[in-house]
Structure formats: structure tokens, C-alpha cells
Amino acid sequence: MSKEIYNTCIKAIDGLGIDVTVGIRTGDTSTLERQKQIKSPPTILITTPESLHVMLTSQKSKKIFDSIKGIVVDEWHELIGSKRGVQTELFISYLKEINPKIQVWGISATIGNLEEAMDVLLGPNRKTKRALIKADIKKQIDVISLFPDEIETFPWSGHLGISMIQHILPIIKSSNSTLIFANTRALCENWYQKLLEVEPDLAGTIAMHHGSISKELRSWVEDALYDGKLKAVVCTSSLDLGVDFRPVETIIQIGSPKGVAKFIQRAGRSGHAPGAVSRIYFVPTHSLELIEAAALREAVSKNNIESRIPYIRSWDVLIQYLMTRAVGGGFKSDLYDEVIKTFCYNSMTKEEWFAILHYLQHGSQSLKAYDEYQRLGKTSDGTFLVLNKSIATRHRLSIGTIVSDAMINVQFVRGKKLGVLEEYFAAQLLPGDTFWFAGQALEFVRLKDMTLQVKKSKKKNGKIPSYMGGRLPMSTQMSETLRSKIYDYLDGNIIDKEIGELVPLFETQQTLSELPNKDTFLIEYFQTKEGYHLLMYPFEGRNVHEGMASLIAKRISNILPISFSIGMNDYGFDLLSDKEIDVEKIISSDIFSTKELAIDIQASINAVELARRKFRDIAKISGLIFTGFPGKQKRDRHLQSSAQLIFEVFKEYEPENLLYLQTYDEVMTFQLEEERMRASLTRIQNQNIIISYPKKPTPLSFPIIVDRLREKISSEKLIDRIRKMKLAK
């Protein structure tokens, strides 16, 4: 993205013939180039929130900051819903203290809460002069669904995928340039490999682009795409934003992106000119996803775009920022007045502020006996500074809010770097194993100093790396529109070709069970070889279903002693047990009550487990745990163990700790989407509950059950089990 903006700036400058210099400052910028920028600051500096905060640790960088007259935040809709957005807020607040007249611009294309987005960027004080400028030109987007040769009435996730290649090859061949978007890096690798298998003539004209591939490879792909040298690129969200490849004619979306904004963003990569039509082809990975295609088309036509929830009271980011300011020359306690001008910390009390300062000086109440948590000292004039160079060095290496599982470098034995993989996948490999990465078949040679050394393999088959947290959650707008499409079918109002194609699937569902309408809530109960399945269908997305399933399981277990294992997808969830229950007696509207909802969620085992995982991220950002030095990163299991130990200490001895409380707030708000769950439960309470007892899995339940099976048995055995499930009487 930074390179694309740089190229655009250079073209504009050359065209206007003005004396303006442009520089880029990111994590990849060389030390020499950074020093040149400080000595002679460029007129325009293209950078990132992380890089700006790293610059704050050096007093020399103030030469650049003092000269800043304006700041432009591009793609604000992507930053606002992340802690990188909080970093941006803090830096803008810092700049305003230096120059109160500084101009701040935010640019956003796809966001539902524009007014709030402006407040988050500029601060909640609306007395400051500001203006919202909106274009009145409606972008025309043509959504075209590709249909499988046969609509399976018992769909399961991903099974259509590769069989659809024959449908997209003519599209690729008829277009000068095509972007093929996959929702995950694993799917991206798989599609790239399969396209070349089916159509070897694409070799040399097709490439792949995702965030785990090395910067050099990604830059090559971007340049080749920009120059019109590539026929197609299989990519992930790494090409969603800030790219203007005018040669791109066509967009293909593999599977549902689960959100309207992301779909529009991707569609907009084609027809990237005023008045041009953006054309996007939707390729389902299972039959039910065709409903989502119809829902996306309607949401796009009505401009029903998701709002982005901004982070508030992110203590981990504030702690990191205060450490940054302390390393960069120090700060005094009156910095509070600057920080509370941000949207994120506007509600912070003086008591909370001094609690954080005390924490940085002395460690938390339960950790104060350990020197490593005492990071700041205070001079006689009240300035907070880091205690030693070692702490400062560790902090500089830890600046940033993007957290992920530990990454392993992938590199040829002879030196060329290909990219990175998550540690958990690398741990599964044995010497001699073959896997596909960066579009190549690779043989694992050895693991040395957190680097996976490989050589090329001639084998055709091999593992494809998967990445934790790869599934996208369905947005509220998508859920609402999807339910409305099912209701339209039941009302006989079939206006979408996709819904028309799904009539056999809907009829099978109605024959075996029920299809819920706007006044009913469907529950299914039946037995398989696995046990007794209790399935419910809120159609609210995986995140909500994970929390709701845990909640319902907890409430049922309060009535009778029983244990459940939980499975879910975007349409519903499954509570599986080995004990039969009287569903008519157990299930009532009280099970779906919103009374004491937060307490009940936190009482469930799942919420605590989610909190433990979330706390590791918060511990990394706040500096409670150190991930290691370059080339000597700590193992992921060690980081998880350290974070979990601190979490348990806070839980037992310091439950009022701000970082501990923040953990649950983030799980409830962003992971389990408490407010959305509350609205869903309220809706269910106002519906008639229908309990159905089908003889075998139904079209709605089938994908959930198959997903659970997929984790337990090999692909060969899975196909056999699926056939038996379909034929079961």
C-alpha cells in the first residue's frame, strides 16, 4: 500500500512539475534511509502507526514532527476497528499539542458510522472545527454468481471449491487481468496450486499474493500486476486496500467474505475509474453460500454497510504509548490532559491514570515483588523515564499492536527467504515432509534458529499451511439480509436467481424438518453415531454462536447434570452430548433470557478460555511478556504459558487489575459480540420456538456436523462418513 501511494505521489509531482520530495518509513526502511529522513525530512512521509511510535522513541525524530503541517489517514475504516487506530489517535493528539493548527484528514470508502469515525479520528470534542465531505456518486457494482453443476441438498463447507475451477477459467482467459480473492492464506495457496494443475498454460502469467509471503515476492507481484504482465493473481485481503491497479478488469471472490464492506472493497479493485462499473464474480464453496451471494447483492444495492466498533479504554495500548514517551525523552503526569482528548481514553478518570503510572513504576499489586515489572522511574522534577537501556531496547522491539502466533521464517537452504509460517504448523513437520508455500512444493530440511530451512520438491502432493483464526465472522448486516432472503422464499417472493437455484435444498430441509420464518425459531434434536445433537439456528455468525452456544450449554447444565461439546458455523450451533434429554421439558424462552447475560457468559468455561487467549495478546502489547529478540523469538507455548500464569495470578489475587478487566471487555465486545448476542436473544424470545425431531441430519445441520468430523478423521474417511450420513434413513 505504501509503495502504491508513493508511486501515485511521484506521478502527480512529475505531472505538476513542483518541487516536492516523498519518503517512505516502514519496518522495512533501512537504517541509512531513516537517518537521511531525519537530517533532511521529505515534504511527504508515507508511514504506518507503528513506525510513527517507533520514531517517538528517538528525540532526533522531533525535527520531523515539529515541521508537520498536516496528516492524512488513508483507509481509516480499516484502522478504526483495531488497536492500530488507537495508536493513530494517540499520535494525532500528540501532534495537536505541538501544533494546535495542524490539519487532519481522514479518508474512508466503506463504513457505516461516518460521523462516529470522524469523532474517533479528530477527538470527541465537536467544538473543534471539522467537516464531513461525502461523495454523492453511487458506485455501480455488478454481482454475478457462478452456479455449480449440481446443487447439493446436503452441503458442507468447502466441498464445491475446486470443482468450480472449470467455471472460472473462461473468465480468467477472457479478461486481461483478474484478481481472485480467497478468504484465507491456506485457501489462496490451494487455489493457486489447483489452477496450475488444471491449466498448466497459466504458468508464468499467474501469481499469488498474501501477507505471509516475503516482501520481495509481494513487491514483484504488485509491480507485474501494475505493468499488466500478469493474467491473474490469487490473493487475500493483502490486496484489499490502497491499491489502484488500473489493468485489473475482473474480480472473482472465492466463498463469502461475510461482510458487505469487505465485498465492496474487493469489487472496487476493478473498474477503478469514475463512472466505471465494478464487476465481481461470486464462487460458492458450498451450496448454502448462494444465499449469501443474494444477500450481498441486496446489501450493496441498498448501501447497507457495516459500522466499525472503535476500541475504548485500551489500557495495553496506553501502557505501551507511555513507555514510548518515556524512552523518547520522558513525560510528566500532566500528559493526562493530552491523552483524554482522544476518543479511546476520553472517559479515563484521574484514578485510573495514576493507577497505570503506579503500575509502570512499581508493577501491579500482585507483581510488585518482581523487578522486571518496574519499568519507569521518576526524577525530582516529576519526569517519568525508563530505568535502564535494556528496558528501552526491549520496548523498541515490541512496539506495535498487531499480534499473532509465533512466526517461523521459511528460507531455502542456500539463503533466499520465502516468507513466514506460524509456529504451530511448523511443529507438525518432520524432515523430508513436503508442503506447499508461496506457490512451490517444498521439502522440510531442518529447523534452525526459528528458521524453517527447505529445498524444492518434485512431489505433487503435500500439506498446505493453515493459519489460526482464519475464518471470517459474519457481520450483522449480512446476518439480517441473509435471514430476509429465507423469509422471502417462504413468502413465495423469489426474486434472486440464487434463491431459485436453492429451492431443492430448501424443500429437503422442509421435508426432513422445518425452515424457520420471521416468527419462528428452529431447534432440531436427533441422534447419530456421535451422540445426541441439539441444534439451534439464530443465523448470527460464528462469533455470536460461539458465545450463545456456551451460554445455552451452561444454562441447561444448571437444570440437569450434563456435558456438551460445541460446534458452530455462521447459521447455527450444535450442542452434542452422550446423554438423551427431554428437550420439550428443558427448552423454554427462559433459556434465551438476557437477564444477567454478562455474568452467565463469564461463568461459562468457554468465556474464561477465550479470555486466557485474549490476555496473551494484551500481555504482549502492554509489555507484560517479551516475545524475544530478532532471530531469537520465544516459542509460542512459552509465551502462552507465561501469559496464562499472570492471568491466573490476576484472577486470584487482583481481579480489579485494569488489564485483566480489559480482557473480558474485549472478549465480550469483539469476540462474542455481547450486544449483538443480546439483540439476538431478545429476538428469539419474541419468536415461537419450534422443536423438530428429524430422522437424520438436515441441510442446515449437515455443514456443522461435517465441520466437527473434519477435525477428527482423515479426508478419506470423512468422505465415507458423509456418504453414509446422506444415505441414512
Buried (B, 14 or more C-beta within 10 A) or exposed (E): BBBBBBBEBBEEBEEEEEEEBBBBBBEEBEEEEBEBBBEEBBBBBBBBBBBBBBBBBBEEBBBBBEEBEEBEBBBBBBBBBBBBBBBBBBBBBBBBEEBEEBEBEBEBBBBBBBEBBBBBBBBBEEEEEBEEEEEEEEBEBBBBBBBBEEBBBBBBBBBBBBEBBEBBBEBBEEBEBBBBBBBBBBBBBBBBBBBBEEBEEBEEEBBBBBBBBBEEBBEBBBEBBBEEBBBBBBBBBBBBBBBBBEBBBBBBBBBBBBBBBBBBBBBBBBBBEEEEEBBBBBBBBBBBBBBBBBBBBBBBEEEBBBBBBBBBBBBBBBBBBBBBBBBBEBBEBEBBEBBBBBBBBBEBEEEBBEBBBBBBBBBBBBBBEEEEBBBBBBEEEEBBBBBEEEBBEBBBBBBBBEBBBBBBBBBBEEEEBBBBBBBBBBEEBEEEBBBBBBBBBBBBBEBEEBBBBBEEBEEEEBBBBBBEEEEBBBBBBBBBBBBBBBBBBBEEEBEBBBBEBBEBBBEBBEEBBBBBBEEBBBBBBBEBEBEBBBBBBBBBBBBBBBBBBBBBBBBBBEEEEBEBBBBBBBBBBBBBBEEEBEBEEBBEBEBBBBEEBBEBBEBBEBBBEBBBBBBBBBBBBBBBBBBBEEEEBBEBEBBBEBBBEBBEBBBEEBEEBBBBBBBBBBBBBBBBBBEBBBBBBEBBBEBEBBBBEBEBBBBBBBBBBBBBBBEEEEEEEBEEBBEEBEEEE
